[in-house]
Every structure is written in structure tokens, then in C-alpha cells.
Amino acid sequence: MNIDNFNFKGHKAIVRVDFNVPLDENGNITDDTRIRGALPTLKKILNDGGSLIIMSHMGKPKGKVNPKLSLSQIKDAVAKALGTDVKFAPDCAAAADMAAALKPGEALLLENLRFYPEEEGKPVGIDKEDPNYDAAKKEMKERQKKFAETLASYADVYVNDAFGTAHRRHASTAVIADSFDADHKMLGYLMEKEVNAVDNILKDIKRPFTAIMGGSKVSTKIGIIENLMDKVDNLILCGGMTYTFAKALGGHVGLSICEEDKLDLALDIIAKAKAKGVNLVLGTDCVAGDAFSNDCNTQICSVKEIPDGWEGLDAGPATRELFTKTIEPSKTILWNGPAGVFEFDNFAAGSRAIADAIVIATKNGAFSLVGGGDSVACINKFGLADEVSYVSTGGGALLEAIEGKVLPGVAAVKE
Ligand code: AMP
């Protein structure tokens, strides 16, 4: 079912959202992007005359009640954003009466789903080597199924609008969908937008297609790097992984972040790019610092000749120019991961150069997708989020979707 074609009048809808918002020490929300992101779906249900049951996780309580991660802290903010009163169910698995009492146009927020280990469905207190692990896993899967059925019993329609957790087969993101027929389960608007953005990147690619992968380590990005190799014209690898490549190529990288056990992998990536005709762009120079701090002493040097006691913390001027030249003429762009320690203003220039070039390319008609935690923080820091085509809310989910994996949270409502 498609959300636009469904009239929620007289229905009770249970909606999985991602309200895992950052809180300060007093429980105040410091960034409400995720709440705002879900509003179109939630408002559509209320405006149609449906009753709304909102469910989410917050943080990692590991299957135990933790008041610091209670969703009661965000109830008022959700009510304000929705422009209506929101009731709160302090136990997400015992909310049947509150759900049943909801009238059309009323909303109920359930307590943190992850206060129950059944939500994630991983056996607790037993490690994988234990001979009883498989039995414990099987038992937990049964409990997960029951937990999902309890949540499903509150409503007659299920909507999944939580892209951030769509790559997980959790009770509320996927298993619950088994309790609804195809006409009564659907993606929310935010999920639809995310899925379309990924489709835009993977299908009907306008060329040149440039992917920019940064961040700290090559090991966490290898899956997507290998997958992208079959699709892109240009692959820019930047950030901390620069130094693993520089070392693999015989360079001296001083104190730079470097994965010694990934040197062969780096050479393998270089060989694969060559074999596939991908233009692999690696940094040539860097801004090195004599400490990991914003105010350390700096010098520009080759990524292969970093003096002892110094570490590469940002892309150097020649590298920035190379990145800009590659990005600006592109027609499809994916950016995941900063080019340096952008959190320090003095080492943000490489990431800024990338962001500026993406903005120019977008103005010239490119489709640009920025996604994955840190690149989003980065583009927000520069105030350029509105000048790229799409900023994804998903980190792991986005990368897995681009790797070509089927997301359980999407598949569950489409089956
Ligand atoms: P990731 O979570 O793997 O995407 O990594 C993002 C983090 O990588 C950011 O917090 C950056 O500060 C960090 N980073 C980027 N470049 C470097 C570098 N040259 N040295 C150390 N950390 C870096």
C-alpha cells in the first residue's frame, strides 16, 4: 500500500519512527531533525481522522528500563510539533487499553521499545561461543514474535517511517509487519523519500558519477567502496583512510591514523579501480598537526612524507583543488564521511571544499546525496544542507541500501 492512497479515517495506525534524538544532561532535545522528519506521516494520519500510536527506540538501553532513555522526556516536544496533545504509555508492551481508548485524531506515544530485549531480538547474557547460544537465540526469536504481535494488536494499520533502523530486522521495524496484510502496511513519507533518493543514485545514473568516501577508517567502509566500484566514474577516498593508502604505497605517515592490517586491502582497492576503469582520487598533500587538537601547530606536507610526531588531520590545498575539479563537473554525487577532522575549525577546509564543490555541481543540475552521520553534521555545520539535493537521515541503513542490500524494514512492508 502507498501512504498517499490510504485514508486513515476510522483506523488505528501504529507508526515506527526514529525519535532517537540527542538529549542534553537535563533531558532537553538538542536537535529535533528526526521529529520534524516524521511529521508529514504523523500529521497525515491525524488529519485524515485516524488514531495514532507512535513507537520508537532511544539510545541503547540493552533490554533494560533506563529512565535516562525514557521517551517521556520528548512527549511534550512531540505534542508541540504535532500541534495536539499526546498521551504516553509507560510500558510499550502493556498499552492495549490506552490504544483501544484512542479517539480519531488522538495520539499516543509508547515508551522506548528497547527497554525490552525482544525489540532487537538478540539473546541476553550469553555469548556466541556458548553451546546453548543457538537455543537461546531460537527462544528469543519466539519472544520477539510475540512482542511484535502485542504491538501489532494495538492497531489495524502499520506504517514504517524509521529509515535509520530500516537495516535491522527488529520487532517494530520488520517482524510486526507479518501481522498485517499488504493493504494495511506501508512506508511513511520519510522512508519513501529516502528510498527514492537511493534509487536515484543507483538507477538511471547521470554521468559522471562521483562518490566521495571519507571518515576515519577504510575497514568500516570497505563494503560500500567495493560495491561503488562497479557504478562510479570517480571515487574520491579521503579523511583518515588517506594514510592507510599512503603507507600501503610506501609512504611515511608519522602519527596519522592508519590501519596497519589493511595495507593489502588498500592495494587491492587501487588494483580493482584500475581494472574497472574507475578514476580513484587519493589525497596528495595534507594539513598535518603536531597534536590532535584545533590549536596545534600545523604544516602542509605530502601524505607520504609526514614527519615523526605529526599526523595528517585534513586535506591539503593541492588535494582540495583535485577534489573540486573532480566534483564540480559531476552529474551524480554521493558523499559519506568528512575529509578531515572537521569538528576542529582549523581542519575543516578539506570538507568545506568538498561541500562547496557539491553545491556548485548541484546548481549545475547534478543530483547530490549526502548521508551518514558525520557528513550530515558537516554539511549542517557549513549551513549548506539546503543546497544539496538530499540529506539522508540514515547512516548504516543508507550505506547498506547503496551497497545494494535489501533493507528488512522496507522489504517487510512490500512483501
Ligand atoms: P566515520 O564515522 O568513519 O565516518 O568517521 C568520521 C570521523 O572521522 C570524524 O569524526 C572525523 O573527525 C574523523 N576523521 C576524518 N579525518 C581524520 C583524520 N585525518 N584523522 C583522524 N580522524 C579523522
Boltz pocket constraint, residues with backbone or C-beta under 6 A from the ligand:
constraints:
  - pocket:
      binder: B
      contacts: [[A, 214], [A, 215], [A, 216], [A, 217], [A, 220], [A, 238], [A, 239], [A, 240], [A, 257], [A, 312], [A, 313], [A, 314], [A, 336], [A, 337], [A, 338], [A, 339], [A, 340], [A, 341], [A, 342], [A, 343], [A, 374]]
      max_distance: 6.0
